[in-house]
Amino acid sequence: MSDLLRAARSLGRAVDAAGAESRQVRDAVREFVEQVTFATADEIRAMLRDVLTEDWTALPPWARTLAHRLACLQRPDDPELLREAAADLLCCGPDWDGRAEELERRAAEHEQRRPPPPPGGSGGPTASRP
């Protein structure tokens, strides 16, 4: 288990088990922020997928938004990641709908700018040999 995934799970448990002002929550928040700050986009996506699959409410919206934001800063041209972040923002309430729409727009722009695949398939070597 990665340190980021462990920190995310710890944050979820701390928020569930204690009041928001407890030392346990403050420690879990600090640990999560430290881990997510230096995580790669792939590590962040894996953590979000694992934690949110186990319990969709396990991470507070600010933690999910921060994680997506840091991943998007690392990969600003990744339409799939931009759409994942947009979908998650839409779950946080109407205050974030404008930001989600902006991410969707950026994802569509990046897809339109991608060069079309070469004729005959994926562009890799062909499998047909005599």
N, C-alpha and C positions, 0 to 999 in steps of 0.2 A: 504494500500500500504506500502510495506517495505521501510525502509530508503535507502537500497541499490537500489531498483527499482527507487525510487524518485531521488537519486543521479545520476543514469545512464540516466534517462530521462532529468534531468537538464543539464548534460554534453552534451548530443546530441543537445539540444536546444541552449546552449551557443556557441557551435562550429558552428552551422548553422547561428546564428544571429550576431556573432561578429568576429572580426579578432582574429587570434591565439594569439596575444600579449595582448589582453584586460584583464582587471582585472576580468571581469565576467568569462572568460574562465579559468583563473588561479584558481579562487575560485571553479569553478565547477570541475576542475581536482583534486584539493586538497580534496574536499568532496567525490568524487568518489573513489579516492585511499584510503582514510580513511575507507570508508564503505566496499569496496571490500576486504581490508586487513583482516578485522575481521569477514567476512561473512563465513557461513558454505558452504560446497560444494553444498548442496541442495538449499540454498538461491542464490548462484551464478548461478546455472543452471536455476532456475526459472526466475531470472532477465534477463539472456541472452535470454531465450525463449520468454519472454514477450516483451522485447525491440526490439529484432530482428524480431519478428513476425509483430510488428507495422510498423517498418521501418528498412529494412536490413542494411541501411547505417547510422543508428542513432548513433552508437558508432564508434569512430575511431578504426582502426585495433589494435593499441597499447592497447586500453582499453579492447577489446575482448580477445586479446592474454594474457594480464595480468590476466584477470578474469579466463580464462581457465587454465592458469598455476597455479594459486592459488588453484583452485578446484582439479586439478590433483595432486598437492602436498599433499592435504588432503586425496585423494583416489587414490594412485598410482597403485592399483591392480584392478581398475574398468574398464573393457574393453569398456563398453558403453561410459563412460566419455572420455576415451582416444580417442575413435573414433570420438566423437563429436568435441574434440579439434583439432584432425587431419583434419577433414573436414573443420573446420573454418580456419585453417592455410593455407589450399590449396586455399582458397578464397583471401588470402592476397598477392598473387603473388609468382613467382617462387623462390624467395629468401628463402622461408620457406618450400619448398617442401621436403627437406631432413629431417627437424624436423617432418613434418607430416608423412613421411614414418616411422620414428623411433617410433612415437606414435602408428601407425598401427601395426608395428612389435611387440611392447610390448603388445598391446591388444590381438593379436593372441597368443602370448606366455602364457598370463594369462588364456585365454580360454582353451588352451591345457592342462594346469596344473590343471584345475578344475576337481574334482572327478566326475565320471559319476553318473547320477541319479540312485537311487536304483531300483532294478527290481520291476515292477508293478506300476510305476507312479512317482509321485512327492516326495514320501517319507513321506507324511503326513498320518494321520490316514485314514483308508479306510471307505468309506461311506456305504458299504454293511453290514448290520446287519440283522439277522433273525427277 
